[in-house]
Amino acid sequence: MAKKDIVRNDEEKRPKKRVVFFNKEEMLVPVWAILTIEKGEGYVVDHLSKWTPVFYIYINRGMQQSQECLIGEKTLEYDNIEVRDRDFGTILEIMGADFYDIVTI
């Protein structure tokens, strides 16, 4: 048996750990480390004193990094509510696929 075959067989036996990569923020988050997730929105004032809406996804809001919470609070900012809602739904879908039993109320 070739060494290449041994490596391939070992790789097949190891379970993959699912992560989410947020391209804009260049942030990689393990799905199992997401303890809370919520949406938010607000306004920012630009240099012309114009109020512009912004939309957020908060991961582990109000939590600090510790042994129980491997990643502290992370905030993802969006200019478009549809994109934010799409990403939020995708995260919930990924979380529900392997890690959590999500009940929608």
C-alpha positions as CSV (number, residue, x, y, z in Angstrom):
1,M,0.0,0.0,0.0
2,A,1.4,3.4,-1.0
3,K,2.0,6.2,1.5
4,K,-0.4,8.3,-0.5
5,D,-3.2,5.8,0.0
6,I,-2.7,5.7,3.8
7,V,-3.0,9.5,4.0
8,R,-6.1,9.5,1.9
9,N,-7.7,6.8,4.1
10,D,-6.9,8.7,7.3
11,E,-8.4,11.9,5.9
12,E,-11.6,10.1,5.1
13,K,-12.0,9.0,8.7
14,R,-11.5,12.4,10.3
15,P,-14.7,14.4,10.6
16,K,-14.5,17.9,9.2
17,K,-15.1,20.9,11.4
18,R,-17.5,23.3,9.8
19,V,-16.5,27.0,9.8
20,V,-17.9,30.2,8.3
21,F,-15.6,32.6,6.5
22,F,-16.7,36.2,6.3
23,N,-14.9,37.4,3.3
24,K,-15.4,41.2,3.8
25,E,-14.1,41.0,7.4
26,E,-11.5,38.3,6.6
27,M,-12.8,36.4,9.7
28,L,-13.1,32.6,10.1
29,V,-15.5,31.5,12.8
30,P,-16.1,27.9,13.8
31,V,-19.8,27.2,13.7
32,W,-19.7,25.4,17.1
33,A,-18.3,28.6,18.7
34,I,-21.4,30.7,17.7
35,L,-23.4,30.7,20.9
36,T,-25.8,33.6,20.0
37,I,-26.6,35.4,16.8
38,E,-28.9,38.4,16.3
39,K,-29.7,41.1,13.8
40,G,-29.5,44.9,14.5
41,E,-29.7,48.1,12.7
42,G,-28.7,51.7,13.2
43,Y,-27.5,54.9,11.5
44,V,-24.1,56.4,10.8
45,V,-23.4,60.0,9.9
46,D,-21.1,60.6,7.0
47,H,-18.8,63.6,6.5
48,L,-21.7,65.6,4.9
49,S,-23.9,65.1,8.0
50,K,-26.1,62.7,6.0
51,W,-27.7,59.9,8.0
52,T,-27.2,56.5,6.4
53,P,-28.8,53.2,7.6
54,V,-26.5,50.3,8.5
55,F,-27.5,46.8,9.3
56,Y,-25.6,44.4,11.6
57,I,-25.3,40.7,12.5
58,Y,-24.0,40.3,16.0
59,I,-22.3,37.0,16.9
60,N,-22.0,36.3,20.7
61,R,-23.2,39.8,21.5
62,G,-22.1,41.0,25.0
63,M,-19.8,38.0,25.5
64,Q,-16.1,38.1,26.1
65,Q,-13.6,35.5,25.0
66,S,-13.2,32.7,27.7
67,Q,-12.9,29.0,28.0
68,E,-16.7,28.7,27.6
69,C,-16.9,31.3,24.8
70,L,-14.0,30.7,22.4
71,I,-14.8,33.8,20.3
72,G,-16.0,37.0,21.9
73,E,-18.5,39.4,20.4
74,K,-18.1,39.9,16.6
75,T,-20.1,42.5,14.6
76,L,-20.7,42.2,10.9
77,E,-21.8,45.5,9.2
78,Y,-23.9,45.7,6.0
79,D,-25.1,48.5,3.8
80,N,-28.0,46.4,2.5
81,I,-30.7,44.8,4.5
82,E,-31.4,42.1,2.0
83,V,-27.7,41.0,2.0
84,R,-27.7,41.0,5.8
85,D,-30.8,38.9,6.0
86,R,-29.5,36.4,3.3
87,D,-26.2,36.0,5.3
88,F,-28.1,35.6,8.6
89,G,-30.3,32.9,7.0
90,T,-27.2,31.1,5.6
91,I,-25.5,31.1,9.1
92,L,-28.7,29.7,10.7
93,E,-28.9,27.1,8.0
94,I,-25.3,26.0,8.5
95,M,-25.7,26.0,12.3
96,G,-28.8,23.8,12.0
97,A,-27.2,21.4,9.5
98,D,-24.8,19.7,12.1
99,F,-24.7,21.5,15.4
100,Y,-28.0,22.8,16.6
101,D,-31.6,21.9,16.6
102,I,-33.1,25.2,15.6
103,V,-36.7,25.9,16.5
104,T,-38.4,28.9,14.8
105,I,-41.1,30.6,16.8
